[in-house]
């Protein structure tokens, strides 16, 4: 769908990690992804006199992406998924921390 509509950049809000699988899939498809802080997008919506509601979020995020892509250095905001080795290491560290917490 995104390629069909020639989408070059996707911006999604951070939602406690729920956005990660979608961000990874979009990144794997060769489309640039930014995971934005919801506070930042809320401030952007307010600065543009846009109401931040669920019904208007998609349009606001698309506009946010357009404005972000026009800024110099926006590429530094891109999401880069962890490597498989980094994911394994993170899982091991999380498991170790769970075991330590159980003591």
PyMOL commands that set and color helices and strands:
alter all, ss='L'
color gray80, all
select helices_A, chain A and resi 20-28+38-47+54-69+74-77+84-102
alter helices_A, ss='H'
color red, helices_A
select strands_A, chain A and resi 9-13+32-36
alter strands_A, ss='S'
color yellow, strands_A
deselect
rebuild
show_as cartoon
